[in-house]
Amino acid sequence: MGRVDRAREAFRICGGPFSFRAFEAILRDAGYGLVKPAGRTGGSRRRYVHRESGHIIMLHEPHDDVMQPGMVRRLRRELMERGVL
């Protein structure tokens, strides 16, 4: 089992904080790419677009690399609906 597979499994059962870098690896492996925000005012907002379907995931990148439980639950539900997890 590879690193991304372990991260995906950990995200699937995670109920609390989760590493943002590990989540990014899961998205890249699933076919999502980062879209750079227009202008200088993008701040910590991040948009990931699936290359084939065009599905967009919008979120705020945490400054301490720790995603809070509410964000984890929302993204897990969204990715499970799309069949990524």
Secondary structure as UniProt FT lines:
FT   HELIX           3..13
FT   STRAND          18..19
FT   HELIX           20..29
FT   TURN            30..31
FT   STRAND          32..35
FT   TURN            43..44
FT   STRAND          45..50
FT   TURN            51..53
FT   STRAND          56..60
FT   TURN            63..64
FT   STRAND          66..67
FT   HELIX           69..82
//
